[in-house]
């Protein structure tokens, strides 16, 4: 009896004798292991695309350069990205006369290399203004300062952006104005028409990008959220009546475990849609600061909030984009600005600090799958 190895040697010898050469047989390869259950066709971006919308996240550009695993995670999960800070005034404008586009350009290059769309955030906001702003911005130069900034920034990336948050967080009920507008530096320097000025400047600078108004605190069922929704709708209707070029409403969606989200938000989204606006969930995360400390309890509660909230907003056909504010708990802003009393790191995003999917990832993906599929292309 010959062993298998002996038989193989005899077979090769017979081949040499018959043909004068050794015939190299292709190696028998082990089956390729399947992709993990959250990559490739199982990723958030693929499941979103199958239901006719985009999924993406805010990006920390410094970490994008220094953390390869972070960059890989974004690349595999997102088909739209937005700069967490790199396109805000404080980083773009070191002096009144100079711009620094290094980080913003890096994000554009990364997104375009990997065939992602890019949102711009933001062109006009009351926070993260440069240190020089208070001393150098005056009623005499504020209009020109805002207009030139928008022309320079939006113009630099014209034709490359999916959308811009043109004006961010312009409504604050507690400031006591009858129109609900925030008493921001821009309102004090220019007047309430600074919002219209910003949108018209953005359209002139980039005729192709979708132009959005973006705000927070409009998601809940409490009285404060309800009043703010009313004020935001009043603003949107005024802009539309004046033929201001606005294409979308950004609902930030910094939401909290333990709070209720329901018919007030649903009706608000429908009212914005009736104005002809697209809807974006622009900064989604779930704050777990009021939950018990054990991870299992927090994970299940946070996942449940993601499921309920996404099922609510994705039921509206005008909802075209969902972005989480970050993608991994490792770099979430919630650990620095709204930390838990027990100082435990938040578990608020679809991937944990080790870049592994959390229950929220699967809750999000299931919610994506439950959305009514888009109509055939011929009917769009």
N, C-alpha and C positions, 0 to 999 in steps of 0.2 A: 504494500500500500504506500502510495506516495503522499507526502504532505502537499498542501496547497502551494507552498513556496516552491517546492521541487517541480510541481506541475507547471507553474508559471515560468520557471527557468527553461524547462523542456520546450514550452511553447515558443519562447523567444528564440531558442536555438533552432527550432524548426523553421522559423521565419527567416533567420539569417541564412540557413542552408538553402532555402528555396529562392530567396531574392537577393542575397548578398548584402543586405542592410538590415539595421534594426528599425522596426516600426514603433515609434513612440506613441503609446496610447495616452489619450488625455486623462489627467488624474480624475478620480472620483471625488467631487467636491461635496462637502457637508452642506445640507440645506441652509440657505441664508436665514438667520434668525429674524423673526418678525419684528417690525418696528414696535417700540413701546406703545402702549395704548393711548398715548397723548401726542404722538408725533405723526408726521406725514399726513395721510388721509384722516387721521384721528385728531388733528390739531384744531384749535379754535377757529383759525382763519378759514380752513376748508369747510367746516360745518357752517360757518356764517355765510360764506360765499354760496353754498348750496341753497341758502334761503334768501338770497338776494340782498345781503348787506355786508358791510365791512366790519371786521374786528381788528382792533389794534390797542396800543398802549402808549402812555407817556414814557419818554426815554431820558434817562440821566446820561448826558453825553460824555461826561468824565468816566463813568463806569463802562460805557460802551467801548471806550478806548482801552481800558485797563483790565476788564474782566471778560475774558473770552467766552466763558460759559453763559454769562448774561447776554452777550451779543448773539450767541447761538440760539438762546431761548427766544429772543425777540424775533430773530430771523425765521424760526420754525413755526411761531405761533401767530404772528401779526402780518396783516397786509395793508395796514395804515399805521403811521406813527406820528407823534407830536412831541415837540421838545418840552421837557418839564420846565426848564428855566432859560434855555439858550437863546430864545427869541424875545425875551422880555427886555424892557428898556434898560434896566440896571446893568445887564450883561452886554447889551449891544452898544450902549452909549457911554463909554468911559469919560468923555467930555462932551460939551455941547457941540463941538465942531468935529468930533471923530466917532467912528464906528469900529466895532470889533466883531467880525463875522466868522471867526475861526470855528467856534463850536457849532454855530448854525450851519455853516458850510459842510462840516463833518457829518452832521445828521443827514443833510440832503444827499451827500455822496453815498452814505450807507444805504439809505432808503432806495435810491435809484439803482444802485448796484444789485439790490435784491428785489427789485420790481415791486416796491411798496409805494403807496400813496403817502403824501405828507400833508398834515394840517399845520397851520401857523398859529401860534399862541404867544402873545397877543399884540395887537397894534395900539390899543388904548386902554389903560387900567390905572386905578388910583394907587395901587401898591407897586412895590419893587421899581420905583422910580430912582434914577441916579442921585447920588449925593448932591450934585451940582444943581438939581432941578429947583429946589426951594429958593436958592439965591438968584438964579438966572432966568427962570420962567416968570414972565410978567403978563399983565393983561395986554400990553402993547405987542408982545412977540409970540403969545401962546398959540394963536391960530397958525401962524407961519411955522412955528416949531412942530406942532402936531402934523400939519400937512406935509412938511418936508420929511419928517420921520417916516410917515406912511409911504410917501413916494419913493424914498430911498430903500426901505426894507422890502415892502411888497413889490416894488419895481425890480429889485435885484433878483427875486425869485419868480418873476412873472412867467406864467405858462407852465410852471413846474409844481404848483401847489394844488392840492385837492380843494382846500378851503382855508379861510382865515377866521379866527375869533377877532373881529374888528374892534368891538367894544365889549369889555368884560366887567360884569358886576356893577352896572350903572344904577341899580335900584336898591334903596335901603329905606324901608318904611320908618324906622326909628329916627331918621333925620328930620321927620316932621313936615316935609314939603307936601303940598296938596297933590302934586303929580307923582309922588313916591320916589323921585330921583335922589340919589346919594349926593350929599354935599361934598363932592370930590374936588381935588385941585383943578381938574379940567372944567368942572361946572363953575367954580368960583372965578377962574381966569377967563373963560370964554362965554359961559352961559349955556343954557340947555341945548342949544343947537350944535354943541360940540359933537354930539352923537351923529347927527346928520352930516356934519363936516367930515367926520372920520370915514363914514361909509362911502361918501362920494369920492373922497380921495383914494380909498382902497379900490373902488371900481375903476377909476382912471388909471391907477398904477398897474392893476392886473385884471383885465376884462374877463379872464377865464375862470378864476377861482370863485368858489362859492363863498359868500360873505355871511357870517353868522353873528348874532348877538348871543352872548354866553352868560349864564348866571346860575347861582346856587340858592338853596333854601326854598325851592319852589316844588319840592317833591312830596312833602308830608301832608297829613290830614289835619294838622293843627291849625289854629286860627292865624298864627304868624305866617305860615306857608300860604294859606289861602289869600291873605291880604297881599302878599308879595306876588302871587300869581296874577291877581287882578291888576296890580300896578304894571307888571311886565306886559300883560296883554294890552293895556292902555298904551304903553310905549310902542309896542309892535304895530298896533292899529294906526297910531299917529304917523309912524314912519311910512307905512304902506300908503296912507292917504296922501302923503306928500311925495309919493313916488321915489322914496329913498331906495337905493339898490341893496336890498337885504334878501337873502335867499334861504336862510336857515336859522333855527333856534337851537342853541346848545343848552341842554339840561345837564348840569354838571354831575349830579347823582352821587355826591358824597353822602351816603346814607348810613343809617345806624341799625345795628341789631337791636330788636326790641321795639322799634317804631313801626307805625302803620303807613302803608302806601297803597292808595286805592282810587276811588272814583274821582276825587278832586284832581289828581294828576291826570287821570285818563281824560277827563273833560277838558282840561287845560291843553293837553296835547292835540286833541281834536280841534279846539279853537284855533291853535296855531296852524294846524294843517289847513283849516278852512281859509286862512289868510294866504295860502299858496306857499307856505314855508316847508322845507324839509326839516326833519328832526334828527338831532344827534345827541346821544348820551356821551358826554365828552370827558368825564373825569370819574368814572365809576369806581368806588371802593366801598367796603362795609366796615365801619368802625365797631370794634368789639369791646370798647372800653368798659362797658357796664356788665359784661358777662363774667361768669365764674372763671377762675384761673386755669382749670384743667383744659388741655388742648382738645380732647374729644368733644367736650361740651361746646366749646367755642366753635370748633370746626363745623359741627352739625348745625348750629344756630346760624352761623354766617352763610353757609351753603344754602340754607332754607331762605334766607333773605335774598340772596342772588336769584334763586329760582323764582320766587314770587315777583320780585321787581322786574326781572327780565320778561317773564310771561306777560306782565302788565304792559310794559312799554313796547315790546315787540309785536303786540297785537295791533298797534297802529301802523298802517301801511306806509306812512311817511317817515318812519324811523329807519334811517339809512346807514347809521354808523354807531357802533358801540366801542368805546375806548375805556379801558381801566386805567386809573392813574398810577401807573407802574404795572409790573407784571409779577414781581417777586416780593415777598414780605421783607426780604433782606434790605431793600432800599426804600421802603415806603416812607412818605412824609409824615404819616400818622405817628411814627415813633418819636418824632422830634417836636411836632407842633401840637399834638393832641394826645399826649401819652396817657397810658393807663395809670391809675393811682398806685397799683402794685408794681409798676415799672417793667412788667413783662412785655416782650415785644408783641405787637399786634399780629394777628393771623387773618389778614384782611383781603388777600389777593389770590388769584388762581394758582400761584406756585409759592411754595414755602421758601425759607431762607437757604435751603439746600437745592433749590430748583426742581423739586419734586412736586407733582400735581397734588393739590389739596382737594378735599371734598367740594370746595367751591368750583374748581375746574370742571368737575363732572356735572355739577348742577348747572353751570353756565352752558356747557355743551348740550345738555339735555334740553335746556330752555331754547337754545338756538334751533334744535331739531324740531321742536314743537311749533315753531312759527309756520304759518301758512306759506307754502312755497310761492315764489313769484310767478306771475303769469308768463305764458310763452313769449319769447322775444318778439314775435310778430304782432302782439297786442300791446306792447309797451309804447 
